[in-house]
Amino acid sequence: MQKSVGIALLATALWGCSDETPKPVQTQAQSAESRQQMMIERLKKEAPDKIRALLKDPDSARFSELKYVEHSQGVCGLVNAKNGFGGYVGNRVFYVGAKGVAIKEADNLFADPHFNDVCPR
């Protein structure tokens, strides 16, 4: 009887053991890097919608060259969309991030030094 109780206790104790290796614990730096990467991906996903909200014809928007710019904590890229007359205006630089949301309107996309600081080419 004692032998069967001992076997039952041993089986119960071993029940929780498994062959899986424990997952490594993330360090604080890895966790912060992971959160930063998730924030960047979320910002890249949200940027086109925020720019579309500023356009006359949001459905015509074509985005290219989206990139995260660390020093300005935002996403820069190019957008080409139709104007009020129905014609495409050509690529314009845009920024979405900690400093706000903006589309460069000037003919010379890279002439504005402020925009060049935020979205370097």
C-alpha positions as CSV (number, residue, x, y, z in Angstrom):
1,M,0.0,0.0,0.0
2,Q,2.8,2.4,1.0
3,K,4.6,1.5,-2.2
4,S,1.6,2.5,-4.4
5,V,1.1,5.8,-2.5
6,G,4.8,6.5,-3.0
7,I,4.5,5.8,-6.7
8,A,1.4,8.0,-7.0
9,L,3.3,10.9,-5.2
10,L,6.3,10.4,-7.5
11,A,4.1,10.4,-10.6
12,T,2.3,13.6,-9.4
13,A,5.6,15.3,-8.7
14,L,6.9,14.5,-12.2
15,W,3.7,15.5,-13.9
16,G,4.7,19.1,-14.0
17,C,8.1,18.4,-15.7
18,S,8.4,18.8,-19.4
19,D,11.0,18.6,-22.1
20,E,10.5,22.2,-23.2
21,T,13.5,24.5,-22.5
22,P,12.5,27.6,-20.6
23,K,12.2,30.8,-22.7
24,P,15.0,33.3,-22.1
25,V,13.9,36.3,-20.1
26,Q,14.1,39.5,-22.0
27,T,16.5,42.0,-20.6
28,Q,15.3,45.6,-20.0
29,A,17.2,46.8,-23.0
30,Q,15.7,44.1,-25.3
31,S,12.2,45.0,-24.0
32,A,12.7,48.7,-24.6
33,E,14.0,47.9,-28.1
34,S,11.0,45.7,-28.8
35,R,8.6,48.5,-27.7
36,Q,10.5,51.0,-29.9
37,Q,10.2,48.7,-32.9
38,M,6.5,48.2,-32.3
39,M,6.0,52.0,-32.0
40,I,7.9,52.5,-35.3
41,E,5.8,49.9,-37.1
42,R,2.6,51.4,-35.7
43,L,3.7,54.9,-36.8
44,K,4.5,53.7,-40.3
45,K,1.0,52.1,-40.5
46,E,-0.8,55.2,-39.3
47,A,1.1,57.7,-41.3
48,P,-0.7,57.3,-44.6
49,D,-4.1,57.7,-42.9
50,K,-3.0,60.9,-41.2
51,I,-1.7,62.3,-44.5
52,R,-4.9,61.3,-46.4
53,A,-6.9,63.4,-43.9
54,L,-5.0,66.5,-45.3
55,L,-5.7,65.7,-49.0
56,K,-8.4,66.9,-51.3
57,D,-8.7,63.4,-52.8
58,P,-7.6,61.0,-50.2
59,D,-8.4,57.9,-52.2
60,S,-5.9,58.9,-55.0
61,A,-2.9,59.0,-52.6
62,R,0.1,57.0,-53.6
63,F,2.8,56.6,-51.0
64,S,6.5,55.8,-51.5
65,E,9.8,55.8,-49.6
66,L,8.3,55.6,-46.1
67,K,11.1,55.6,-43.5
68,Y,11.4,56.2,-39.8
69,V,13.7,59.1,-39.0
70,E,15.0,58.7,-35.5
71,H,16.2,62.2,-34.7
72,S,12.8,63.7,-35.6
73,Q,10.9,60.7,-34.1
74,G,8.6,60.4,-37.1
75,V,7.9,58.9,-40.5
76,C,8.9,60.7,-43.7
77,G,8.0,59.8,-47.2
78,L,6.6,60.9,-50.5
79,V,2.9,61.2,-51.5
80,N,1.4,61.8,-54.9
81,A,-2.3,62.7,-55.0
82,K,-4.8,64.4,-57.1
83,N,-5.6,68.1,-56.6
84,G,-8.9,69.8,-56.8
85,F,-8.8,69.8,-60.6
86,G,-8.4,66.0,-60.7
87,G,-4.7,65.9,-61.8
88,Y,-1.8,64.4,-59.9
89,V,0.5,67.0,-58.4
90,G,3.7,64.9,-58.3
91,N,5.5,63.6,-55.3
92,R,5.5,65.8,-52.2
93,V,7.5,65.1,-49.0
94,F,5.5,64.5,-45.9
95,Y,6.2,64.0,-42.2
96,V,4.1,62.3,-39.4
97,G,5.5,62.1,-35.9
98,A,6.2,63.8,-32.6
99,K,6.5,67.2,-34.3
100,G,3.1,67.0,-36.0
101,V,1.7,66.2,-39.5
102,A,2.8,68.1,-42.5
103,I,3.0,67.9,-46.3
104,K,5.6,70.1,-48.1
105,E,3.8,72.2,-50.6
106,A,6.6,74.1,-52.3
107,D,7.7,73.3,-55.9
108,N,11.2,72.5,-54.8
109,L,10.7,69.6,-52.4
110,F,14.1,70.0,-50.7
111,A,14.4,73.8,-50.6
112,D,12.9,74.3,-47.1
113,P,15.7,74.0,-44.5
114,H,13.2,73.1,-41.7
115,F,11.8,70.2,-43.7
116,N,15.3,69.1,-44.6
117,D,16.1,68.9,-40.8
118,V,13.0,66.8,-40.1
119,C,13.1,64.7,-43.2
120,P,16.7,64.5,-44.6
121,R,17.2,63.1,-48.1
